Amino acid sequence: MEWEASDRCNLAGCENDRPSPRALEAIQRPTSPMLTDHWDPQDSVLRSTLGRQHGVPADQVFLTSGAMGAIRYSFEVFGNQSDRIGLLSPDWPGFRFFAERSRRQVTWLEHHDFPFHFTIDEVAKFVNDNGVDFTVVSNPSAVTGKLWSREDIDALLQECPRTMFVIDEADAIYPTLSVSSLVNHHDNVLVLGSFSKFYGLSGLRIGYLICPAQYSWAFENTIDVIELTSLAIVAAREALCDTEYQQQTQREVAGNLERLTTAAATSNYQLVPGSQCFAAYLYGGEHVPDPLIVLADKGIDLVPAKWFGLPRGGRLNLRNPGSIDRLISALDVAS
Ligand SMILES: Cc1ncc(COP(=O)(O)O)c(C=O)c1O
């Protein structure tokens, strides 16, 4: 059956498709200075609110144009000076772009079998055995939604003291599980965050980077002095304080994950267990038709496996209850 573009169910994005009502309200009536002035992109209100939330001093928090900007600055300050960069596969495909652009040697740790999860011991061994001095990893995984705990990351930083780790928390939806405060105890870690996903502001391009105290000067001198727009700052201040909106997002995502897990258990397919964000990965072994293709025929789009270097299946976004209902109905018919 042919689907009109508007009939298709897009589960391929990984953003929050609902904005915070408070953020939306705050940008309804822009004042003249919001449009005409350059704003201080390192807004002190936002930095101190993020600092309080993550248990770090405000001057170790830097605002950037999305997590993407934070990744770029991490490479500018550390990655481009490294001898060897280490990346995981599968992981967020954007890291490859920055690593290759740095013209450094890139070494890969691959895990292409279901459930595509790396243990902390595997990562530590990879980094130490290969002399990796800079690595960036998503946590939660932008592919499967799985999350290493604070204890896991703490152990990794201790086991690999000569490696700079960038922990990209862009996909996180549980701020209390952030590992950011490890910058108070280790000097080999940067933690990145985004307002695109959990806080629903992907169109405004705002994120942040949290660093150990001794590197604040380096980021102060590297981040663009006109990095952000007024609208992004005003909306982010509100979204960050909109706890009702945040809790509703967390409740709906947890409910969607539970319903989808139950449905997948009686289908031909497997869901990577334990997602802790919007991202989840649906897989089918070689003995069943690829769920990516079966679902595309039913008008449901996932991020294709090949984006992550994987052979089958695809990533889906757990945010929207209506879209997950449609996926569950399609799985019923497909099994
Ligand atoms: C792991 C990861 N890092 C960075 C980004 C980019 O996020 P932002 O929109 O904040 O630049 C994404 C978004 O897809 C992501 O999943």
The ligand as an SDF file (V2000), in Angstrom:
LIG
                    3D

 16 16  0  0  0  0  0  0  0  0999 V2000
   24.1560   11.7740   21.2060 C   0  0  0  0  0  0  0  0  0  0  0  0
   23.7790   13.0500   20.5160 C   0  0  0  0  0  0  0  0  0  0  0  0
   24.6450   14.0870   20.5330 N   0  0  0  0  0  0  0  0  0  0  0  0
   24.3410   15.2560   19.9680 C   0  0  0  0  0  0  0  0  0  0  0  0
   23.1520   15.4480   19.3090 C   0  0  0  0  0  0  0  0  0  0  0  0
   22.8530   16.8020   18.7260 C   0  0  0  0  0  0  0  0  0  0  0  0
   22.0250   17.4760   19.6540 O   0  0  0  0  0  0  0  0  0  0  0  0
   21.6840   19.0310   19.5310 P   0  0  0  0  0  0  0  0  0  0  0  0
   20.3850   19.1460   18.8010 O   0  0  0  0  0  0  0  0  0  0  0  0
   21.5860   19.4990   20.9530 O   0  0  0  0  0  0  0  0  0  0  0  0
   22.8090   19.6860   18.7990 O   0  0  0  0  0  0  0  0  0  0  0  0
   22.2250   14.4100   19.2430 C   0  0  0  0  0  0  0  0  0  0  0  0
   20.9560   14.5730   18.5080 C   0  0  0  0  0  0  0  0  0  0  0  0
   20.5400   13.8180   17.7040 O   0  0  0  0  0  0  0  0  0  0  0  0
   22.5460   13.1820   19.8750 C   0  0  0  0  0  0  0  0  0  0  0  0
   21.6820   12.1540   19.8740 O   0  0  0  0  0  0  0  0  0  0  0  0
  1  2  1  0
  2  3  1  0
  2 15  2  0
  3  4  2  0
  4  5  1  0
  5  6  1  0
  5 12  2  0
  6  7  1  0
  7  8  1  0
  8  9  2  0
  8 10  1  0
  8 11  1  0
 12 13  1  0
 12 15  1  0
 13 14  2  0
 15 16  1  0
M  END
$$$$
